[in-house]
Amino acid sequence: MKTSFLGKALLGAAFFTCPCHLPIYLVLFGGTALGGYMAENKILAVGALTAVFFFSLLSGWKIAWARG
């Protein structure tokens, strides 16, 4: 049961780290240091979000649907 929860948590993390959400994050974090950094380094932010997204998505699928 723990592994399926972990898989679902990773899939939830994949949803929030999807690079298509970057414009939303720029608006939400607009007045903060994180928002400023992301606005100045959009390519780095997209690359980091993409890497975390794919890792979370693939790991979450593997764990959530593993036959144990």
Secondary structure as the mmCIF struct_conf table of DSSP 4:
data_model
#
loop_
_struct_conf.conf_type_id
_struct_conf.id
_struct_conf.beg_label_comp_id
_struct_conf.beg_label_asym_id
_struct_conf.beg_label_seq_id
_struct_conf.end_label_comp_id
_struct_conf.end_label_asym_id
_struct_conf.end_label_seq_id
HELX_RH_AL_P HELX_RH_AL_P1 LYS A 2 PHE A 16
TURN_TY1_P TURN_TY1_P1 THR A 17 THR A 17
HELX_RH_3T_P HELX_RH_3T_P1 PRO A 19 HIS A 21
HELX_RH_AL_P HELX_RH_AL_P2 LEU A 22 LEU A 28
TURN_TY1_P TURN_TY1_P2 PHE A 29 GLY A 31
BEND BEND1 THR A 32 THR A 32
HELX_RH_AL_P HELX_RH_AL_P3 ALA A 33 GLU A 40
TURN_TY1_P TURN_TY1_P3 ASN A 41 ASN A 41
HELX_RH_AL_P HELX_RH_AL_P4 LYS A 42 ALA A 64
TURN_TY1_P TURN_TY1_P4 TRP A 65 TRP A 65
#
